[in-house]
Amino acid sequence: MEIGLIYSGKDPRQMQARNSLREYLRERGILAEFNETETDVKSPTVIIDGHTLTDERQKPRKDQPAMYPNVKDIIAALERHVWCL
């Protein structure tokens, strides 16, 4: 399994998503090539075996609405891919 993560280290929510993803892989013993890139982005992008989860909003966020993908979305996508292996 190949997993890529593009995130902002300045955003605590994105750091929480990164840490949750790493913890999920470690706790379940999932063997994956995990590549992460830290850069200034408004929402993280997760790529799992070529499938991308990313925020596709056309308008910018206002008043701190929910981040997509959030931890729940990332874990759900991982579980779908793990069951498909």
Stockholm file with secondary structure:
# STOCKHOLM 1.0

chainA/1-85         MEIGLIYSGKDPRQMQARNSLREYLRERGILAEFNETETDVKSPTVIIDGHTLTDERQKPRKDQPAMYPNVKDIIAALERHVWCL
#=GR chainA/1-85 SS CEEEEEECTTCHHHHHHHHHHHHHHHHHTCCCEEEEEECCCSSCEEEETTEEECCCCSSCCCSSCCCSSCHHHHHHHHHHHHHHC
#=GC SS_cons        CEEEEEECTTCHHHHHHHHHHHHHHHHHTCCCEEEEEECCCSSCEEEETTEEECCCCSSCCCSSCCCSSCHHHHHHHHHHHHHHC
//
